[in-house]
């Protein structure tokens, strides 16, 4: 370890290149991981809060909530304390008198059902012209007490409650009752359909035209969700592997340049295992410094990113990734092992 540290201080510029490389790769891995986690959360947090044991959708919807349509005659008599009706639609909202519009997911349910959101501020609606919104809507200038419009309707709705971390399909959720949902759909006086029946306590619901699936399967079938997550994961894995290759190449070049020095060390009676230990200590120290700088950078960047960006820092995830990057960097050092193990003092000194 002493030999490794001493050599790093004697060749600061050379080894700073390795630190910079590890820092850049680790920073990008951490940043993309935060984006991937933010994407995952923003697609599903509203559904996760149900703590459901199953979701019933229409057969033809292909496990996709956004395409599910359950007519009134299919769910009548099937709703209980453990089976709650859910209406879903993609919507647009804006402050009354304001032209700036915000995309939202609209969830409709009975306010006394178990899928009603937990409030962080305010109260539950007591009339059809009141709604609850996710508090991230504050980023768009909409908060408690404001009056909003939904889908351009002439009816206005007062925000009486706020809830935290409730997003679906990457956008904030606006909660209404089922009557408001049917009114917005134009089906209040006709077929009062719903999108899903959410279940808890292992409740089972069966009927012609309906299928029961897990909540995770429903989330996985959100359009684009799985593909986006796979792309992020592929990029993260690729960059961790690249770490091994780049660090290995750097160390190999440095090793070749120092073969004469290693020959002198061998001639002095220093064992090969001591030289190898020194090499891997260098990789460990340089990688730790690079990873530490990347963690510092990812901690700082969250203060300058826009609040609307789906960026979610996770220190447990960073810890696991740091171990992976460190392991791959050490693995890259194996490239130099054959040359070190075959160092011949006389030949190396002659070179």
N, C-alpha and C positions, 0 to 999 in steps of 0.2 A: 504493500500500500504506500509506504514512504517513497519508494522508487517511482511509483506511478504519479504521485502528487508532485514530486520534484521535477519530473520530466514535463508535466503539464505547465508548471510555472516557467520553465525554461523555454518553452515553445508556445507561448500564449496565443499568438496569431494563428498558428497551424491548428491548434486544438479548438480555438474559438469558432472555426468553420464547422467543426462537428457539432458543437453546442448549438450554433445557429441553425443548422440543418434539423437537429432533433427538435429544437424549439418550434420551428415553422411547421414541421409535420405534426407534432403533438398538438400545437395550437389549432391547426385545421381539423384534426381528429376531434378534439374537444368541442370546437365550434359546430361542426356538422352533427355531432352527437346531440348537442343542445337543440339544434334545429329539428333533428329527427324526433327527439323526445317531445319537443313543443308541438310538432305536427301530430304525433300520436295522441297527446293529451287534448289538443284542441279539436280532434275528431271525435272524442269519446267521453270527456269528463261528465257531461250531462247524463249520459246513459249509465256511467259507472256509479253515479250517486243513487241509482235505483236499488242497488244491491239485489238484483233480481236473480232468480234461478232459471228463468226461461222467458222467451218472447214468442208470442204467436203472431205470425204474419200470414198473408194470403199465399196460396200455393204458387201462383204464377209469378210472384214478386222476386223469385230467385234469392231469397234470404236478404233482400234489399229493402230496408225500411222506407226509403224514399219512393219506392215503387209499389208499396203495399196498399191495398184497398180492401177493407173488410166492411161489407154492407150491413145495414142494421139488423136484418133478419139472421145474420150469421153470428152476431155477438149477443143478441138479446138473450137474457137468462144465464149468461156465462160470466157475468161480472160479479165479483165478490170482494171481500176484504183482501184476498190474496190474488185477485185477478183484476187489474186496473186498466181502464180504457185509455189509450193514448192517441191523440191526433197530432200528426206532423205535417208541416208544409214549409217550404222555403219561402221567405218573405222579405220585404223591403220596408224599412221604417224610417221616419224622419220626424224631427221636431215640428210641431204645428207652426206653420208660417215660414218654415225653413226649407230650402230646396236641396240641401245636402242630404243624400240618402245613405242608409247603412244596410248592408245585407245581414240578415239574421235567420236563425232557425226558429220556427214557432212550434212550441210544444203546448198541447192542450190536454187538460186532465181535470178531474174533480179535485177541489182544494183539500178535501179530507182523505184523499187516497194516499197510499204509501209512496207514490212516485212524485208527489208534490215537492217542490224544491225547499231545502232548508234556507231560511232567511238569514242574511247577515245584517240587515237593517230594514226598518219599515214594518209593514204588516201584510197579511194576505188580503187579496181583493174581496170586497163584499158586494160588488155589482159587476155587471157585464162590461162596463166601460173602464175597468181598472186592470192593470197588468203588473207582472213582476218581471224584472230584467236582470241579466247578469251585470255585475258591477263593472266589468270591462267596458261597458257602453259609455262609461265616463270618458274614455279616451276619444269618443266621438261627440262629446258635449251633451250627452243625455244622462240624467241622473234622477234621483228620488224627487218626486213632486212635479216633474216635467210632464207636459202633455204631448203625446205623439200620435202620428197616423200610421196605419198599417196598410201596405199595398195600395196606397193612394186613395183609400176610402174616405168619404166625407165624415165618417164617425171618428171622433178623437178618443184617446185612451190615456188615463192618468197613471203614471208610474207610482205605485204605492209601496212597492217592496223591492229590495235588492238581494241578490244571491251571489255566491262566490264560486268561481271555477266551474261554471256551467256553460260549456260550449259544445257544439255538435256540428260536424261537417266544416270545422275550422272557424266558425263564426259564432258570435254570442247568441244565447237563447233568450227569446221572449216567451214568457209563460202566460197563457190565457186559460179561460174555462172552455168547455166543449161547445157551449152555445155560441161564444164568440168565434170559435174555430169554424163552426158550420156556417155562421153568417158570412165570414170572409170567403168561404168556399162557394157561397150561394146555394147551399143545400139545407138550410134551416127548415124550410117548409117541404122538403122532399126526402131524398134518401140520406139519412144522417150517418154517413160512413165514418169509420175511424181507421187509423193506420196500423195499430197493433194492440195486442192485449199483453201487458207486462205482468209476469207472475213472480211470486215469492213462495217460500216455504214448500218448495218442490211440488207446487200445484201443477196439475195436468189439465189441459184443455184440448179436446179433440172435436173436430167437426169437418164435414165435407168442405173442401176448398180452403182449408186452413192447415198450417204446418207449424209445429213448435220447434224452436231452435234455441241454442244458447245465446247469451248476450254477446259473447266474443265472436261467434260466427256471424251475427248480425253486423257487428262493427267491421269485421274483415270484408264484408260485402258492400261497404260504403264505396261508391264509385271512386276509383283512383287511390284509395287508402293503402291497400296492400302493395300496389306498384310503387308508390312514393316511398313507403317504408323500406322496401327491398332495394331501391336505388340508393338511399342513404346508407343502408347497411353495407351494400357492396362497395361504395366509395370509402367507407370507414375501414373496412377490412383490407382493401387494396392499399390504402395509405399506411396502415400498420405494417404490411408486408414490405412496402417500399422502404420503410425505415430500416429494416434488416439489410436490404440490398445496398442502400446508400452508405449507412454506417460501415458495413462490411468493406465496401470499396475504399472508403476513406482510410480505414485502419490498414487495409492491405497495402495501399500505396505508401503509407507512413512506415509500415513494417519493411517493405522493400528498401526504402531509403535508409533504414537503420540497420541493415544486415551487417555492415562493418562493425557497428557498435555492439551488436549482439555477439559477433565473433570475438571481439575483445573480452566481453563479459564471460563468454564460454571459456576462453583461454585463461581467464583469471580463476576459473573453478566454479563460477556461478552456474547452478543447475538450470536446465531447460524449464523445469516446472516453476522456478522463481520468475523467469522471464515471461512465461505464459500467464502466471498469476498477476504480474504487473500489467500486462496487456489488458486483461479483462477487468482489472481494477480501474484502469483508465476509462474503458468503455462505460463501466458502471457509474463512475463519478461524472463523466461528461453527459451521460444520458439523464442522470438525476438532475443536474443543473438545468439542462434543456427543458425537461418536463416541469420542473419547478417554475421556470420562467413562463412556460405556457399556461400553467395554472394561474399564475399571477395575472397574465394577460387576459385570460377568460373571465377572471373575477372582475377586472377593471372594465371590460368592454360592455358588460351588462348595464353600466351606468350611462352609456351613450347610445345604446340601441333604442329605436322607437318602441313604445309600449305595445304597439299593435303587431310587432313581429313575433311569430311563434317560436320564441327562444326560451328554453327551460333548462337552467343549470342544475345538474345533479352530481353532487360530490361523490356519492357511492359509485356512480357510473364512471366518473373521472378516475377514481382510485383503481377500478378494475382495468380501465384502458391504460393507465400509467404502468401497471404491472405488465400488461401485454406489450406495450411499446418497449419497456425495459428488457423484457425477455427477447423480443425480436432483435433489439440492438445487440444484445450479448450473443444471440445466435449468429448475427452477421459477422461477429468477430471470429467465428469458426473458420471463415475463409482463409485467415492468415495462419491457422494452426499448422498445416502441412509444411509451410516454409520455415516456421519456427522450430518444428521438431526435427527438421533436417539440416539445421544450421551447423556447418562445419567451421570451426574456428579459423583454420588456415585459409580455406577458400573464401570465407566471408571477409576476412581482413584484406585478402588480396584484391577483392572487388572494391 
